[in-house]
Amino acid sequence: MDAYHRLIELLIKRELGILGPQKVEGILKELGIIYDLDSGRLVGIKGSGAEVLQRLGEKIYEAGGEIALIGARVTMILNAAKERVQLPPIFS
């Protein structure tokens, strides 16, 4: 699993607690992200990790507004630094 996959997985776990499973499952289905809720693991994505992370951030904003996105930004900035990857624009 590459760094973007780990960031996507982390963001999904966070948003399950913030937005709730029903909203998150809808977002994941819409984006073609396969996530195993039982194990809490990312199974697969369609597209590059950076593109999927950008689209996921956009959907989080649509579903939860600026407050949800601000919390997600903090999580992504801290973890992207550890992973040594550049975040997509929505998290900058």
C-alpha positions in Angstrom: 0.0 0.0 0.0 1.5 3.4 -1.0 1.4 6.6 1.0 -1.7 8.0 -0.7 -3.6 4.7 0.0 -2.7 5.1 3.7 -3.8 8.7 3.7 -7.1 7.8 2.0 -7.7 4.9 4.5 -6.9 7.3 7.4 -9.3 9.9 6.1 -12.1 7.4 5.6 -11.7 6.1 9.2 -11.8 9.7 10.5 -14.9 10.6 8.5 -16.8 7.5 9.5 -16.8 9.1 13.0 -17.5 12.6 11.8 -20.0 12.2 9.0 -21.3 8.8 10.0 -21.2 5.4 8.1 -24.2 6.1 5.9 -22.9 9.3 4.4 -19.3 7.9 4.1 -20.6 4.7 2.4 -22.5 6.8 -0.2 -19.4 8.9 -0.9 -17.2 5.8 -1.3 -19.6 4.2 -3.6 -19.9 7.3 -5.7 -16.1 7.6 -6.0 -15.5 3.9 -6.7 -13.6 3.4 -3.5 -13.7 -0.1 -2.1 -13.4 -0.1 1.7 -14.0 -3.0 4.1 -15.9 -1.5 7.0 -15.5 -4.7 9.1 -11.7 -4.6 8.9 -11.3 -0.9 8.5 -9.1 -1.4 5.5 -8.9 0.2 2.0 -9.3 -2.5 -0.6 -9.1 -0.5 -3.8 -9.5 2.8 -5.6 -10.1 3.9 -9.2 -7.5 6.4 -10.4 -4.3 7.7 -8.9 -4.1 8.1 -5.1 -3.6 11.9 -5.3 -6.7 12.3 -7.6 -8.8 10.1 -5.4 -7.7 11.9 -2.2 -8.7 15.2 -3.9 -12.1 14.0 -4.9 -12.7 12.5 -1.5 -11.8 15.8 0.1 -14.3 17.6 -2.2 -17.0 15.1 -1.2 -16.3 15.6 2.5 -16.7 19.3 2.0 -20.0 18.8 0.2 -21.3 16.5 2.9 -20.0 18.2 6.0 -19.0 21.8 5.1 -16.0 23.8 6.0 -15.8 22.4 9.6 -15.5 18.8 8.4 -12.9 19.8 5.8 -10.8 21.8 8.3 -10.6 18.8 10.6 -9.7 16.6 7.7 -7.0 19.1 6.6 -5.3 19.0 9.9 -5.2 15.2 9.9 -3.9 15.1 6.3 -1.2 17.8 6.7 0.2 16.0 9.8 0.2 12.6 8.1 1.4 13.8 4.7 4.5 15.2 6.4 5.2 11.8 7.9 4.6 10.1 4.6 6.6 12.7 2.7 4.0 13.3 0.0 2.4 16.4 -1.4 -1.2 16.8 -0.7 -3.8 17.7 -3.4 -5.0 21.3 -3.5 -8.2 20.8 -1.4 -6.0 20.0 1.7 -3.5 22.9 1.2 
